[in-house]
């Protein structure tokens, strides 16, 4: 940005360099899909204490898998990354985190395509959806207890 300020008003070849006055921050507002019935069924089937423990372990595992995926992208063959996204999808499905599972599927497709921009975009979306999904799962967990 400093370079833009310094260059504002200076001639650059035959064109004038313009100062950028407004920067628009884009926000991703997509609805988060969560199958609350799956979480409720977990509490009914396992009991409150065991279900709460399982949710905590599952979220920890998902965080580890997503971090591993982030590190693996670009350093491992696409097949290995697809295996990691498959694990994320399976765990997300088991917990009823529909948006998380869908975002992981999109990362898998991007990894198959080999498009680095698509991979970065879908991985960023996966992280955003994961954070929101984890917060919602924890909120639902606290409401039940």
N, C-alpha and C positions, 0 to 999 in steps of 0.2 A: 504494500500500500504506500510505503514511503516513496518508492520509485515512481508511482503514479502521481503523487503530489509534486515531486520534483520535476517530472516531465510535463505536468499540466501547463498548457500554454506554449510549450516549446515546439519548434518545428521539427518534424521527423520526416525527412525526405520532402515530398510534396504534400503530405497530409498533416493535419493538425492532431496532436494527441489530446484527447479529451479526458477530463477528470471524471472519475466515477463518483457520482454523488450518492447513489442509493444501492445498497446491497440487500437483496431479498433473501431471506432465510426460508427455505421450504420446510414444511412440516409434513410428516407422513401420518395422516389420520385415517387409519383403516380399522374397522371394527375387529375386535379380538373375539375369536370363536373358541368357546370352551364348552365341553360337554359336562355340565355340572352333575348330570345323572351318574356318570362313571365315577366321579369323586364321591358322590353320595353312596353309591353301591359299595365302594371300598370301605366306607365307614360302617355300613350295615354288615357287610360280610366279615370284616376283620376286627371290628370294634374300634372305638375312638383312639385309643393309645397306639395300637398297632398300625392303624391307617395313617395317623399323624407321623409316626416314625417312618413308614414307607414313603410318604410324600417328601419328607425331608431328605431321605436317602436318594430318592428319584431325582429331586431337584439338584442335589449335589452331583449326581452322576451326569445329568444333562449339562450342567455347567462345565464339568470336566471334558465331556465329549465335544462340546461347542468350542472350548478353548483348544482342544487337540485338533479339531477341524481347522480352526483359524491358523494354527501353526503348520498343519499339513498341506494346506492349499499352496500350490506352487512348488512344493518341495518333494511331494510324493506323487506317484502315478495316480491319474484320475480314478482308477478302480479302487484304490485304498480310501480316497476321499468319499467315494460313493458308498463304501462299506460303513464309514463313520456316519454319513447322513442317514443310512438305513437304520443304524442303531438309535439315532436321535428320533427318527420317525416312529420307530417301534415303541420307544419309551414314551414319547409324546402321545401316541395313540392310546397306549395303556392308561395314561393319566387323563385322557379326554382333552388334551391340548391340541385341538384341531388346527388352529392357526400355526402353531409351532411345527406340527407335522407337515403342513403344506409348505411352509417356508423352507424346511429341510429338503423337501422334494425338489423345490426350485433350485436350491444350491446343487443338488445332485445333477439336475439337468444342465445347469451351467457348467459344472465340472466336466460332464460328458462332451459338451460343445468345445471346451478349451478356450472360450472367450474370457480373457482376464477381466474385462470391464463387467461382464455379466456375473462372473464369479464374485467380484468385490461387492457389487450391488446386492446380490442375493444373500451373501454372507452378512452384510451390514443389516439387511432386513431381518435375517434369522436372529441376530443378536438383539435387535429392538423388540421383536416379537417374544423372544425368550424372557427378557427382563419383565415385560408386561405380563406374560403368562405366569411367571414365578410369583410376581406380586399378587396377582389375582388368586392363584392357588393358595398362597399363604393367607390371604384375606378370608377366603372361604373356609380354610382350616380353622382360623381363629373364631369365626362366627359359629362354627359347629361346637366349639369347646368352650 
